[in-house]
Amino acid sequence: MRTWITVLCIAVAGACSPGGGAGTPTSVAAGPAEGDVEATYDFPSVSNFNAITADADSIYLAATNKVTEGNWEWRVLKVDPANGGVLWQKSPSMSEKKDECLAIAHWGEFLFCGGTEWVSIGGKARCRVEQRLKSSGSLVRSYVWDPTAEDDIVTSVVCDGSSLYAFGYGNGKIFGVKWALSTGDPVWTIIRDALYASEQALAAVDSTFSFILVGEAKDSSLIQKWDSTAGGLVSSFGIEGQIRQSGTEERRYFKDVAADLDSAYIAGCIVNKSNDSHQLVIEKRASGLGTPVKENGWANHNPRLIDLGTGEAGATAVVRVGLNLFVVAYDSSRGLLLQKMSTQGDLGDGFGTAGMRAYSNFVVPADAAHWDGHLFVALKGQQILKIKL
């Protein structure tokens, strides 16, 4: 779930969106068991889902819609998880170029969305974050800025009730911004050289509300811990606040992270450049120092490595549900993959094969979120899956 990281219905269509449609149930399973797809929903009003989050009543999605060739619009949706009905959707008037909503999070009555908008002068992408009311989708405040004067992208947003944070990347750098929620005034802006950073996600991990950021830096997996008060790296974490891992003839990257009070659970991939084979990587690290946890099921399997085969493959999201982790991945031969394991490192007993279920009819996932005993998986495309947990 690339939102609070940190950073994804049954027969009635539900309410209609002003200017949009409802997610249409295309399949319903009777008496689903754990891991079964209980329903799928189609959303013809979007081209790609990018991120998902959920509160007690609804799910919220960050999406992109292709209007015409070269014209992509930012789209935000609120959906009824019981029946797939679109409660509202918003498409702010922006650049009429490639505008993408890529991150989403919520706190209290507010929804926060982040992404990128195209700038007509200079032809570059700059950062955009929106604060909306969850009830109606009405815009409360928007934030637009250009950290590096090149193509800049927000990939994570999070709120702690008094402050709003956004993180992203551009021009080989990682950046973070903190605003006071009450006024919208910036508190700090940090830009760090990351050597070709490609993607970042984040998590709130401890009582001090520090952030774990994960991603990639020039074929190396990257983990950083940021202090929320001043924005600096936490020097006690890893080596001066960060951990980089690389291998000969390998590309390593982390895609998502989930957390509890003292641990971070990180999912990513190792790609062998010589034969294009992929391995799913799942790690548990102490959020204080960043050291790998070597106990219980993690004792001999941290990181946990799982073969994904060759060709198109990768990890997308990790979602913590109580004492269990659900890691969303995919490969070209088996389609969508869901790996279940406990937070203690044991693979999910009785859940598929070695804790993994494959869904061959669905391929590339975008993000996932937990809601009321279900995992909602947003796919890269127009569908959402509702999977029984």
Secondary structure, DSSP 8 states (H G I E B T S, - for coil): --S-------S------TTS---EEEEE-SS--TT-EEEEEE-TT-SEEEEEEE-SS-EEEEEEEEEETTEEEEEEEEE-TTT--EEEEE-----SSB-EEEEEEEETTEEEEEEEEE-TTTS-EEEEEEEEETTT--EEEEEEE-SSSS--EEEEEEE-SSEEEEEEEETTEEEEEEEETTT--EEEEEEEE-SSEEEEEEEE-STT--EEEEEEETTEEEEEEE-TTT--B-TTTTBTTEEEE--TTEEEEEEEEEE-SSEEEEEEEEEETTT-EEEEEEEEEETTT--B--SGGGSS-SSEEEEEEESSEEEEEEEEETTEEEEEEEETTTEEEEEEEETTS-B-TTSSBTTEEEETT---EEEEEEETTEEEEEESSSEEEEEE-
